[in-house]
Amino acid sequence: MPREIRKFTLRTGAVVEAWIGGKAGAGPPLLMIPGVSGNKELLDCVFAPLARDRRVIVIDLSPVFERGVSILESAVRDAREIVEALRLDEFDLLGQSFGGLIAAHLTRQPPSSVRKLILAGPAVVPSSWAAPAILARWLSAGAMIRVCPRRWRPGLATVIRHSGGFPIEPELEGQGLEDLVTRVQVLRVVPLLRRLLSIHGVSWEKELAGVEAPVLVIEGSREAALLPPKLLAFFDQRPNTKYVELAGGHMPFLVRPEKFVAIVDAFLDQSRAVAQR
């Protein structure tokens, strides 16, 4: 699908890109925000399918943080600048992982123009005893990818696949795994680590307090098994909120993009009158 590439110069001096595509005027546009990696390419596999019936915008996160405010607040201000530059009067919002925190802040900040909010694998520190080992494997795999010469990239993807897969999405294989390896090799490590550290202590009860827009939470079933049961119960029982588990890990849209898109499409196409529980 054809996509326009737009560049935005933020107040920090950083220049970030956005992809824009799909049908203009076919209902509110959908703005998508990636996670700690900060790369819009992470959402490439769902960009075109979601843009079949609506305008879709996916942005990069800035590697430059504003001084005097938190990492999260700096990212929220960046996203607000882009929203204002695009003159989005009303839009739907999808945030993945750390991007979900940005999205929640944008949704509850007055005046909010967000019609519906989607949290895909919302950022949270897992509580399971197995989580530290998975995190260590993820960081180790990322470090191995970073130091590996690019000419070895196809072979490295094979090694990762045969050793149990990429830790936070072990079912990923084929071209999808090779694309992920490519993204890891070019991402900016320091901004990623700073975003990752900023997630500590996040309370989704507080993040969603005051959010009146309908909310969809999509969680990978493999990751859900590592999360605090109290948090999952909160998502499942919160009024005006739909909680869905999709087979996979932290990024199930990479391995089951069609099912992910179907869930998102159904939520966005629902009547604006969402039944309160």
FENPERA-V480483 format. One record per residue. N is the residue number from 1. RES is the residue in three letters. PHI is phi in whole degrees, 0 to 359 (* if undefined). Layout:
BEGIN
N & RES & PHI
N & RES & PHI
END
This chain:
BEGIN
1 & MET & *
2 & PRO & 299
3 & ARG & 221
4 & GLU & 271
5 & ILE & 254
6 & ARG & 250
7 & LYS & 246
8 & PHE & 231
9 & THR & 263
10 & LEU & 273
11 & ARG & 299
12 & THR & 281
13 & GLY & 95
14 & ALA & 289
15 & VAL & 248
16 & VAL & 238
17 & GLU & 250
18 & ALA & 220
19 & TRP & 264
20 & ILE & 228
21 & GLY & 199
22 & GLY & 99
23 & LYS & 271
24 & ALA & 287
25 & GLY & 84
26 & ALA & 267
27 & GLY & 86
28 & PRO & 298
29 & PRO & 290
30 & LEU & 250
31 & LEU & 260
32 & MET & 242
33 & ILE & 235
34 & PRO & 284
35 & GLY & 271
36 & VAL & 298
37 & SER & 295
38 & GLY & 80
39 & ASN & 261
40 & LYS & 298
41 & GLU & 300
42 & LEU & 303
43 & LEU & 261
44 & ASP & 300
45 & CYS & 292
46 & VAL & 249
47 & PHE & 298
48 & ALA & 296
49 & PRO & 300
50 & LEU & 288
51 & ALA & 277
52 & ARG & 296
53 & ASP & 241
54 & ARG & 199
55 & ARG & 283
56 & VAL & 233
57 & ILE & 232
58 & VAL & 232
59 & ILE & 245
60 & ASP & 276
61 & LEU & 272
62 & SER & 284
63 & PRO & 279
64 & VAL & 254
65 & PHE & 251
66 & GLU & 289
67 & ARG & 284
68 & GLY & 89
69 & VAL & 228
70 & SER & 291
71 & ILE & 302
72 & LEU & 295
73 & GLU & 297
74 & SER & 298
75 & ALA & 294
76 & VAL & 296
77 & ARG & 295
78 & ASP & 300
79 & ALA & 297
80 & ARG & 297
81 & GLU & 300
82 & ILE & 292
83 & VAL & 302
84 & GLU & 292
85 & ALA & 295
86 & LEU & 276
87 & ARG & 56
88 & LEU & 275
89 & ASP & 282
90 & GLU & 215
91 & PHE & 204
92 & ASP & 266
93 & LEU & 223
94 & LEU & 238
95 & GLY & 240
96 & GLN & 255
97 & SER & 56
98 & PHE & 302
99 & GLY & 298
100 & GLY & 293
101 & LEU & 295
102 & ILE & 301
103 & ALA & 297
104 & ALA & 297
105 & HIS & 297
106 & LEU & 298
107 & THR & 291
108 & ARG & 266
109 & GLN & 282
110 & PRO & 281
111 & PRO & 278
112 & SER & 274
113 & SER & 251
114 & VAL & 275
115 & ARG & 278
116 & LYS & 221
117 & LEU & 241
118 & ILE & 239
119 & LEU & 249
120 & ALA & 257
121 & GLY & 59
122 & PRO & 305
123 & ALA & 297
124 & VAL & 200
125 & VAL & 278
126 & PRO & 299
127 & SER & 255
128 & SER & 292
129 & TRP & 298
130 & ALA & 281
131 & ALA & 300
132 & PRO & 301
133 & ALA & 293
134 & ILE & 294
135 & LEU & 298
136 & ALA & 297
137 & ARG & 294
138 & TRP & 297
139 & LEU & 294
140 & SER & 294
141 & ALA & 296
142 & GLY & 297
143 & ALA & 295
144 & MET & 297
145 & ILE & 296
146 & ARG & 295
147 & VAL & 272
148 & CYS & 286
149 & PRO & 303
150 & ARG & 299
151 & ARG & 293
152 & TRP & 268
153 & ARG & 306
154 & PRO & 300
155 & GLY & 293
156 & LEU & 295
157 & ALA & 301
158 & THR & 295
159 & VAL & 300
160 & ILE & 297
161 & ARG & 297
162 & HIS & 284
163 & SER & 265
164 & GLY & 116
165 & GLY & 91
166 & PHE & 294
167 & PRO & 309
168 & ILE & 271
169 & GLU & 209
170 & PRO & 294
171 & GLU & 280
172 & LEU & 295
173 & GLU & 209
174 & GLY & 62
175 & GLN & 298
176 & GLY & 299
177 & LEU & 291
178 & GLU & 297
179 & ASP & 296
180 & LEU & 295
181 & VAL & 301
182 & THR & 299
183 & ARG & 295
184 & VAL & 296
185 & GLN & 290
186 & VAL & 252
187 & LEU & 288
188 & ARG & 269
189 & VAL & 289
190 & VAL & 298
191 & PRO & 301
192 & LEU & 300
193 & LEU & 295
194 & ARG & 294
195 & ARG & 294
196 & LEU & 298
197 & LEU & 293
198 & SER & 287
199 & ILE & 284
200 & HIS & 304
201 & GLY & 84
202 & VAL & 294
203 & SER & 241
204 & TRP & 287
205 & GLU & 299
206 & LYS & 284
207 & GLU & 298
208 & LEU & 263
209 & ALA & 295
210 & GLY & 89
211 & VAL & 281
212 & GLU & 261
213 & ALA & 293
214 & PRO & 302
215 & VAL & 237
216 & LEU & 243
217 & VAL & 247
218 & ILE & 248
219 & GLU & 238
220 & GLY & 290
221 & SER & 296
222 & ARG & 294
223 & GLU & 286
224 & ALA & 303
225 & ALA & 293
226 & LEU & 262
227 & LEU & 266
228 & PRO & 299
229 & PRO & 305
230 & LYS & 298
231 & LEU & 291
232 & LEU & 296
233 & ALA & 296
234 & PHE & 299
235 & PHE & 299
236 & ASP & 289
237 & GLN & 256
238 & ARG & 295
239 & PRO & 300
240 & ASN & 63
241 & THR & 228
242 & LYS & 247
243 & TYR & 252
244 & VAL & 228
245 & GLU & 256
246 & LEU & 240
247 & ALA & 305
248 & GLY & 145
249 & GLY & 254
250 & HIS & 285
251 & MET & 229
252 & PRO & 297
253 & PHE & 294
254 & LEU & 285
255 & VAL & 255
256 & ARG & 226
257 & PRO & 299
258 & GLU & 295
259 & LYS & 292
260 & PHE & 300
261 & VAL & 297
262 & ALA & 298
263 & ILE & 294
264 & VAL & 294
265 & ASP & 303
266 & ALA & 299
267 & PHE & 293
268 & LEU & 290
269 & ASP & 273
270 & GLN & 296
271 & SER & 302
272 & ARG & 293
273 & ALA & 275
274 & VAL & 267
275 & ALA & 295
276 & GLN & 281
277 & ARG & 279
END
